[in-house]
């Protein structure tokens, strides 16, 4: 049976259970009370015989769902079913009072327990499924993975059932610490997601993209928690701890993605003693200088590396606007001062030679403008890398 069809049938079952217990069986009981007034034993027996078939039919459907193969999407309908059974608890006790109705009461309360048990086991299944998810969905641009958005939406839906979940946990726990139990379940699901994302991040050959991917996904988790009821349950400590993880991945992205090009703007290896006519004086008037050829090579290397970074990282994605801007700014704060300093110190040596524009291809303003195109998920003619 298709899931959509089954879900509709479960919705109908919940509706029929409510009507049957609150209206039909109550009415049937009232009629029996009037007819058999003063004959309590006969009254209960007659009522039990009149209603057993209908109750059994309703409970058998619920029991079949509770015993069916578990899957994450079934959790919410299981909670809906458990919710209606809890709601009808007092009515069942009242309407089906008496010794003759013992079996009906026990069957009804037994279904409530089975639904709770299946729902709790489904929690464990979901946690395990998240941690072991091996979908081959490729996120080439390092953006938020579909698994992340799926799990976060799942957790958000769970918080619509907070009251029901607390009742469910009380079925099996006597401590009464239902808030902490729900928090523990949520934390375990989040940890399972992080473990899986760590594994998925290893598919990238570029370490910078690995850290960008983890930064995006953990940031999405943190932002979603902060904007939902989960924040009250997980606490500020969880939020702050994971914000630090986001920052760590941002720093690692910057280190892995930009340290090589920043070496091009270093003076190391450029200055040497005994500079000749094609050298520029070193700082401090020491007489040391740099070869025009070495400077040209540095500019050529810088240009090639920056163009490669621009080509690749304009195709990468940081979907959150604030995070995207802060990452661009963090790169600009390191790259632009170093580039301006390099131009100021060594630019005149190249500008005094032939075709200076061949080597000094970009101004600092050009670089700043091009940095503004990073992380936009642009598509170029050549395949993404």
PAKOL-162865 format. One line per 5 residues: number of its first residue (from 0); their letters; for each residue z, x, y of C-alpha. Coordinates in steps of 0.5 Angstrom, whole numbers. Layout:
N
NUM) A) Z/X/Y; ...
This chain:
385
0) XXXXX) 0/0/0; -2/3/7; 4/5/11; 2/0/17; 2/-6/12
5) XXXXX) 9/-4/9; 12/-3/16; 10/-10/18; 12/-13/11; 19/-10/13
10) XXXXX) 19/-13/19; 18/-19/16; 24/-18/11; 29/-16/17; 27/-23/20
15) XXXXX) 27/-27/14; 34/-24/12; 37/-26/19; 34/-33/18; 36/-34/11
20) XXXXX) 44/-31/12; 45/-34/19; 41/-41/18; 39/-43/11; 45/-40/7
25) XXXXX) 50/-43/13; 47/-50/12; 47/-50/5; 54/-48/5; 56/-53/10
30) XXXXX) 52/-59/5; 56/-56/-1; 63/-56/3; 61/-64/5; 59/-66/-2
35) XXXXX) 64/-62/-6; 70/-63/-1; 76/-62/-5; 73/-59/-11; 73/-51/-9
40) XXXXX) 71/-48/-16; 66/-53/-17; 63/-52/-10; 63/-44/-10; 59/-45/-17
45) XXXXX) 54/-50/-14; 53/-46/-8; 52/-39/-12; 47/-43/-17; 43/-46/-11
50) XXXXX) 43/-39/-7; 42/-34/-12; 35/-34/-13; 33/-33/-6; 38/-28/-5
55) XXXXX) 36/-24/-11; 29/-24/-8; 31/-22/-1; 35/-16/-4; 30/-14/-9
60) XXXXX) 25/-12/-4; 30/-9/0; 32/-5/-6; 25/-3/-8; 24/0/-1
65) XXXXX) 31/4/-1; 29/7/-8; 22/8/-6; 19/15/-5; 22/18/1
70) XXXXX) 18/20/7; 20/22/15; 16/16/18; 21/11/13; 27/13/16
75) XXXXX) 27/9/22; 25/3/18; 31/4/13; 35/5/20; 33/-2/22
80) XXXXX) 34/-5/15; 41/-2/15; 42/-5/22; 41/-12/20; 45/-11/13
85) XXXXX) 51/-9/18; 50/-14/23; 50/-19/17; 56/-16/14; 61/-21/16
90) XXXXX) 57/-27/15; 56/-25/8; 63/-25/7; 64/-32/10; 59/-35/7
95) XXXXX) 59/-32/0; 67/-33/-1; 70/-35/-7; 70/-32/-14; 63/-35/-16
100) XXXXX) 59/-31/-11; 62/-24/-12; 56/-22/-15; 52/-24/-9; 57/-20/-5
105) XXXXX) 57/-14/-9; 49/-14/-9; 49/-15/-2; 54/-9/0; 51/-5/-5
110) XXXXX) 44/-5/-2; 47/-3/5; 50/3/1; 43/5/-2; 40/4/5
115) XXXXX) 45/9/8; 44/14/2; 37/14/3; 37/14/10; 42/20/10
120) XXXXX) 37/24/4; 31/23/9; 35/27/14; 35/32/9; 28/32/7
125) XXXXX) 26/32/14; 30/38/16; 27/42/10; 20/39/11; 20/42/19
130) XXXXX) 22/48/16; 17/49/11; 11/46/15; 5/50/13; 0/46/17
135) XXXXX) -6/50/18; -7/47/25; -9/53/30; -7/53/37; -11/59/39
140) XXXXX) -9/58/47; -2/59/45; 0/52/48; 5/47/45; 4/46/37
145) XXXXX) 3/39/35; 9/40/30; 14/41/36; 12/35/40; 12/31/33
150) XXXXX) 19/33/32; 22/33/39; 19/25/39; 22/24/32; 29/27/35
155) XXXXX) 28/22/41; 27/16/37; 33/18/33; 37/17/39; 35/10/40
160) XXXXX) 39/9/34; 46/13/36; 50/7/34; 47/5/27; 47/13/26
165) XXXXX) 55/13/27; 56/7/23; 52/10/17; 55/17/17; 62/13/17
170) XXXXX) 59/10/10; 60/17/7; 65/21/12; 72/19/13; 74/24/19
175) XXXXX) 71/19/24; 67/25/28; 61/21/28; 58/25/34; 59/32/32
180) XXXXX) 56/30/25; 50/27/29; 50/33/33; 50/38/27; 44/34/24
185) XXXXX) 40/35/31; 42/42/31; 39/43/24; 33/40/26; 32/44/32
190) XXXXX) 33/50/28; 29/49/23; 23/48/28; 25/54/31; 24/58/24
195) XXXXX) 18/55/23; 15/56/30; 17/64/29; 13/64/22; 7/60/26
200) XXXXX) 7/66/32; 6/71/27; -2/68/26; -3/72/33; -6/79/33
205) XXXXX) -4/80/40; 3/80/41; 3/78/48; 0/71/46; 6/71/40
210) XXXXX) 11/71/46; 7/66/50; 7/61/44; 14/62/43; 16/61/50
215) XXXXX) 12/55/51; 14/51/45; 22/53/46; 21/51/53; 18/44/51
220) XXXXX) 24/43/47; 29/45/52; 26/41/57; 25/35/53; 33/36/51
225) XXXXX) 35/36/58; 31/30/60; 34/26/54; 41/23/51; 40/29/46
230) XXXXX) 43/34/52; 50/30/52; 50/31/44; 48/38/44; 51/40/50
235) XXXXX) 50/45/56; 51/51/52; 45/50/47; 41/48/53; 43/55/57
240) XXXXX) 42/59/51; 35/57/49; 33/57/57; 35/65/56; 31/65/49
245) XXXXX) 25/62/54; 26/68/59; 26/73/53; 20/71/51; 17/71/58
250) XXXXX) 19/78/59; 16/80/52; 10/77/54; 10/81/61; 12/87/57
255) XXXXX) 6/87/52; 1/84/56; 1/88/62; 5/95/61; -2/98/59
260) XXXXX) -6/96/65; 0/98/69; 0/105/66; -7/106/70; -4/105/76
265) XXXXX) 1/111/75; 1/118/78; 3/121/71; -3/125/69; -7/125/76
270) XXXXX) -3/130/80; -4/138/79; -3/144/82; -8/148/86; -12/142/88
275) XXXXX) -19/144/90; -24/140/95; -25/134/91; -17/133/91; -13/128/95
280) XXXXX) -6/131/97; 0/129/93; 6/126/96; 11/130/100; 6/135/102
285) XXXXX) 7/139/96; 0/141/96; -1/138/89; -7/134/88; -11/129/84
290) XXXXX) -19/130/82; -24/125/84; -26/124/77; -20/123/74; -18/117/80
295) XXXXX) -25/114/78; -24/114/71; -17/111/73; -20/105/77; -26/104/72
300) XXXXX) -21/103/66; -16/99/71; -23/94/72; -25/94/65; -17/92/63
305) XXXXX) -16/87/68; -23/84/67; -21/83/59; -14/80/61; -17/75/66
310) XXXXX) -23/73/60; -17/72/55; -11/70/59; -15/65/63; -17/61/56
315) XXXXX) -9/61/54; -5/55/56; 2/54/59; 2/47/60; 8/46/64
320) XXXXX) 6/47/72; 13/50/74; 13/55/68; 6/57/69; 7/59/76
325) XXXXX) 13/63/75; 10/67/70; 4/68/74; 9/70/80; 13/75/75
330) XXXXX) 6/78/73; 4/79/81; 11/82/83; 9/88/78; 2/88/79
335) XXXXX) 0/87/86; 5/92/89; 3/98/84; -4/96/85; -3/97/93
340) XXXXX) 0/103/92; -5/106/88; -10/104/93; -7/107/99; -5/113/96
345) XXXXX) -12/115/92; -17/110/95; -19/115/100; -21/120/95; -26/115/92
350) XXXXX) -28/111/99; -31/118/101; -35/119/95; -42/115/93; -42/108/91
355) XXXXX) -34/107/92; -35/99/91; -37/101/83; -30/104/82; -25/100/87
360) XXXXX) -28/93/85; -22/89/87; -18/88/93; -10/86/92; -12/79/94
365) XXXXX) -18/79/89; -13/80/84; -8/75/86; -13/70/86; -16/71/79
370) XXXXX) -8/71/77; -8/64/79; -14/63/74; -9/65/68; -6/60/63
375) XXXXX) -11/54/65; -14/54/58; -21/55/61; -27/55/56; -32/61/56
380) XXXXX) -39/61/53; -36/67/48; -31/65/43; -23/65/44; -20/71/42
